[in-house]
Amino acid sequence: MLVFAVFLVLFSGLTHAVWNLFAKRSLNKAAFLWIILIPTTIFLIPLVVSKLISKALPWQAYVLILITMLIQGCYAFMLTKAYDLGDLSQMYPIMRGTSTLLVPTIGVAFLGESLSVWGWFGILCMIVSFFIISDWSFRRSKRARSSKPILVAFGVGLCTTCYVFVDKLTLDYLSPPELLCLGNLGFLLALTPAVLRSGKWKVELKANWRVILMGAVLSPGSYLLFLFAMNLAPMAHISPVREIGTVFATLLGIMVLKEQQGMKRIASSATIATAIVVISLFG
């Protein structure tokens, strides 16, 4: 089961990196992210309504659902800002690296999970590599004298940490598709006022409808794979593996978007991949 869970998480990381590439290349980040979640959400709403009508959930479940939706709303807002402010290979490592440190710690502290010495060593290697990929020396350049991009990226990472932790608890009451739908609703509700007010979703849809179709599959699909994996293995063991998406995103940013600091970031990505293997086999 653990091997299959790791495979699901690896594929989740790849698909997550690809749809983030699409979001970075879009004309309007908020409009793109808003559109790609609509099909899956509409498809899953009947499933959620049926569940809530047919089965009485305890009040704790409704509290967790509300918290999940609120966190997803914050995540939506900060993610759009992050890609407006920085490069994919610059923002993505910080966003993902934050949760890499915090999620296993929370899993060990509050969920009764455990990591070996090798597991913690692998996480440490990943964190160091994330900082190198993020290129904190870029603050010397004119573009990056403001700390706002870094703070926003950390905000995204904190939201990711929070919703993964809350979703792990919510899975005791809901199936992965049901939870995905409710998280999407929180995401959509946060972006809807601004997107509809601007009207830019029409331009985005006309210009990038093919990419939007792919994003509509990859965005919910990536997290759905991770939710299924969390049902098969401890969160502290599989959550760091999902950060393989950082390697994929770095390569995509360098090869597709022609972003700078290529060799340094690729070398760091190789270190991350090694650390992931250590965590998976010995963590």
JOMO-V531129 format. One record per residue. N is the residue number from 1. PHI is phi in degrees with one decimal (* if undefined). D_LAST is the distance of its C-alpha to the last C-alpha in whole Angstrom. Layout:
<<N | PHI | D_LAST> <N | PHI | D_LAST>>
This chain:
<<1 | * | 15> <2 | -63.2 | 12> <3 | -62.6 | 13> <4 | -65.7 | 16> <5 | -62.9 | 14> <6 | -63.2 | 12> <7 | -60.2 | 16> <8 | -60.7 | 17> <9 | -69.4 | 15> <10 | -61.0 | 16> <11 | -67.8 | 20> <12 | -61.7 | 20> <13 | -63.6 | 19> <14 | -65.2 | 21> <15 | -65.0 | 24> <16 | -64.7 | 23> <17 | -64.7 | 24> <18 | -67.2 | 27> <19 | -71.1 | 29> <20 | -68.9 | 28> <21 | -61.1 | 30> <22 | -59.2 | 33> <23 | -63.6 | 33> <24 | -64.0 | 33> <25 | -84.4 | 36> <26 | -69.1 | 38> <27 | -72.4 | 41> <28 | -131.0 | 40> <29 | -61.1 | 37> <30 | -63.5 | 37> <31 | -64.4 | 40> <32 | -63.6 | 37> <33 | -64.2 | 34> <34 | -66.9 | 37> <35 | -66.6 | 38> <36 | -68.8 | 35> <37 | -92.5 | 34> <38 | -63.5 | 38> <39 | -58.1 | 38> <40 | -63.6 | 34> <41 | -63.4 | 35> <42 | -61.6 | 39> <43 | -64.0 | 38> <44 | -91.4 | 35> <45 | -56.2 | 38> <46 | -57.9 | 40> <47 | -63.2 | 36> <48 | -68.8 | 36> <49 | -60.6 | 39> <50 | -61.2 | 40> <51 | -64.9 | 36> <52 | -68.8 | 38> <53 | -79.8 | 41> <54 | -82.7 | 41> <55 | -131.4 | 38> <56 | -77.6 | 38> <57 | -95.2 | 35> <58 | -66.9 | 35> <59 | -61.8 | 35> <60 | -60.8 | 32> <61 | -64.8 | 31> <62 | -68.3 | 34> <63 | -64.2 | 32> <64 | -63.4 | 29> <65 | -62.3 | 31> <66 | -62.8 | 33> <67 | -63.2 | 30> <68 | -58.5 | 28> <69 | -65.9 | 31> <70 | -66.1 | 32> <71 | -65.1 | 29> <72 | -63.1 | 29> <73 | -63.6 | 33> <74 | -63.1 | 31> <75 | -60.0 | 29> <76 | -60.9 | 32> <77 | -63.1 | 34> <78 | -72.1 | 31> <79 | -64.6 | 30> <80 | -63.6 | 34> <81 | -67.7 | 34> <82 | -60.5 | 31> <83 | -79.6 | 33> <84 | -79.5 | 36> <85 | -99.3 | 35> <86 | -144.1 | 33> <87 | -73.9 | 32> <88 | -61.3 | 29> <89 | -74.5 | 27> <90 | -99.3 | 27> <91 | -77.5 | 27> <92 | -59.6 | 24> <93 | -60.5 | 21> <94 | -68.5 | 23> <95 | -60.5 | 23> <96 | -78.3 | 19> <97 | -65.1 | 18> <98 | -60.3 | 19> <99 | -71.0 | 17> <100 | -59.4 | 14> <101 | -78.5 | 14> <102 | -82.6 | 16> <103 | -62.8 | 14> <104 | -61.9 | 11> <105 | -61.9 | 13> <106 | -65.6 | 15> <107 | -59.9 | 13> <108 | -72.9 | 12> <109 | -74.3 | 16> <110 | -118.6 | 18> <111 | -106.8 | 16> <112 | 71.2 | 15> <113 | -91.6 | 11> <114 | -144.8 | 9> <115 | -130.4 | 5> <116 | -80.7 | 5> <117 | -59.6 | 7> <118 | -64.3 | 6> <119 | -62.4 | 4> <120 | -67.8 | 7> <121 | -63.9 | 9> <122 | -62.4 | 8> <123 | -63.9 | 9> <124 | -59.5 | 12> <125 | -61.0 | 13> <126 | -64.6 | 13> <127 | -63.0 | 16> <128 | -60.2 | 18> <129 | -66.4 | 18> <130 | -61.4 | 19> <131 | -65.4 | 22> <132 | -66.5 | 23> <133 | -60.5 | 23> <134 | -67.5 | 25> <135 | 56.2 | 28> <136 | -63.3 | 29> <137 | -69.0 | 32> <138 | -63.5 | 33> <139 | -65.2 | 35> <140 | -73.2 | 37> <141 | -80.1 | 39> <142 | -62.7 | 41> <143 | -63.8 | 39> <144 | -112.7 | 36> <145 | -68.4 | 38> <146 | -81.0 | 37> <147 | -87.5 | 34> <148 | -58.8 | 35> <149 | -57.6 | 32> <150 | -66.4 | 29> <151 | -65.1 | 30> <152 | -66.0 | 30> <153 | -62.3 | 27> <154 | -64.7 | 25> <155 | -62.3 | 27> <156 | -62.4 | 26> <157 | -62.5 | 22> <158 | -66.7 | 23> <159 | -61.7 | 25> <160 | -60.7 | 22> <161 | -58.5 | 19> <162 | -66.6 | 22> <163 | -73.5 | 23> <164 | -65.8 | 19> <165 | -64.8 | 19> <166 | -66.2 | 23> <167 | -64.5 | 22> <168 | -59.0 | 19> <169 | -74.0 | 22> <170 | -69.2 | 25> <171 | -64.2 | 24> <172 | -70.3 | 25> <173 | -117.7 | 28> <174 | -127.3 | 28> <175 | -78.9 | 27> <176 | -54.2 | 25> <177 | -62.4 | 28> <178 | -65.3 | 30> <179 | -66.3 | 28> <180 | -59.8 | 28> <181 | -61.3 | 32> <182 | -67.5 | 32> <183 | -64.4 | 29> <184 | -61.5 | 32> <185 | -61.5 | 35> <186 | -62.0 | 33> <187 | -62.2 | 33> <188 | -66.3 | 36> <189 | -61.4 | 38> <190 | -69.8 | 37> <191 | -93.1 | 38> <192 | -56.2 | 41> <193 | -55.6 | 44> <194 | -67.9 | 43> <195 | -66.5 | 43> <196 | -68.1 | 46> <197 | -65.8 | 48> <198 | -77.5 | 48> <199 | 73.0 | 48> <200 | -76.5 | 46> <201 | -63.9 | 44> <202 | -66.8 | 47> <203 | -64.9 | 47> <204 | -62.3 | 43> <205 | -64.0 | 44> <206 | -68.8 | 47> <207 | -81.1 | 45> <208 | -128.9 | 42> <209 | -63.0 | 42> <210 | -67.1 | 40> <211 | -66.7 | 37> <212 | -62.5 | 37> <213 | -60.3 | 37> <214 | -66.6 | 34> <215 | -63.9 | 33> <216 | -65.9 | 34> <217 | -90.7 | 31> <218 | -73.7 | 28> <219 | -64.6 | 28> <220 | -69.1 | 28> <221 | -62.9 | 26> <222 | -64.1 | 23> <223 | -78.4 | 22> <224 | -62.5 | 24> <225 | -59.8 | 21> <226 | -67.8 | 18> <227 | -63.3 | 20> <228 | -62.7 | 20> <229 | -64.1 | 16> <230 | -66.5 | 16> <231 | -79.7 | 18> <232 | -107.6 | 16> <233 | -149.1 | 12> <234 | -60.6 | 11> <235 | -61.1 | 12> <236 | -64.2 | 9> <237 | -88.6 | 6> <238 | -98.5 | 9> <239 | -60.8 | 11> <240 | -61.6 | 10> <241 | -64.1 | 11> <242 | -62.2 | 14> <243 | -73.9 | 15> <244 | -58.6 | 16> <245 | -58.1 | 19> <246 | -62.7 | 19> <247 | -63.6 | 20> <248 | -61.2 | 22> <249 | -65.0 | 24> <250 | -62.2 | 25> <251 | -63.0 | 26> <252 | -64.7 | 28> <253 | -62.6 | 29> <254 | -76.6 | 30> <255 | -82.5 | 32> <256 | -94.2 | 33> <257 | -92.2 | 34> <258 | 58.9 | 35> <259 | -79.8 | 33> <260 | -87.7 | 33> <261 | 61.1 | 31> <262 | -60.3 | 30> <263 | -64.8 | 28> <264 | -61.9 | 27> <265 | -74.2 | 25> <266 | -66.6 | 24> <267 | -61.5 | 23> <268 | -66.4 | 20> <269 | -63.4 | 19> <270 | -63.8 | 18> <271 | -64.2 | 16> <272 | -61.7 | 14> <273 | -60.0 | 14> <274 | -63.1 | 13> <275 | -62.7 | 10> <276 | -63.7 | 9> <277 | -62.6 | 9> <278 | -60.4 | 7> <279 | -65.0 | 4> <280 | -67.2 | 6> <281 | -86.5 | 6> <282 | -121.9 | 4> <283 | -71.5 | 0>>
